[in-house]
Amino acid sequence: MQYLLVALGGAIGASLRHFVGVTATRFGGPGFPWGTMTVNILGSFVMGVIVELVARRLGQSINMRLFLMTGLLGGFTTFSSFSLDTAFLWERGQGTLAAVYVVASVVAGIAALFGGLALIRSLT
């Protein structure tokens, strides 16, 4: 049942991501990744709201959290999870580790993307 909740939330989140991406590009133009930036910032904000309100204050079930956080926001953007992980490290007084996590994730993620591009380009 939990996998179905995550899948349903993910489908909704991915659809919302597409809508926001198209809308942001329509308003901002195609010369900058407005859609991705908008989704990442909005998703991070919503993750903060959900964690504080739904998980901490209202004490919702694990199923509700899986649907909203893993499914919906996971389909909308994984950047929100990255932001939440960073915030948790920071709030635990692990500022240095949070900074290392941010820099390593961004640099390694971009490097991995270029690595994937290079691999496929070398094979074709």
Number of C-alpha atoms within 10 A of each C-alpha: 7 13 12 12 19 24 19 16 24 23 17 19 23 18 15 18 23 15 13 19 18 17 14 19 17 12 10 13 13 12 7 10 13 20 22 19 14 16 24 22 15 18 26 21 14 16 23 17 12 18 17 13 13 18 16 10 10 11 13 12 10 11 15 18 19 20 22 25 27 24 26 26 31 25 23 26 24 17 20 24 19 15 19 17 15 19 16 13 16 15 11 9 11 13 15 11 13 20 14 12 16 16 12 12 13 12 12 13 12 12 12 12 12 11 13 12 11 11 11 9 9 8 6 5
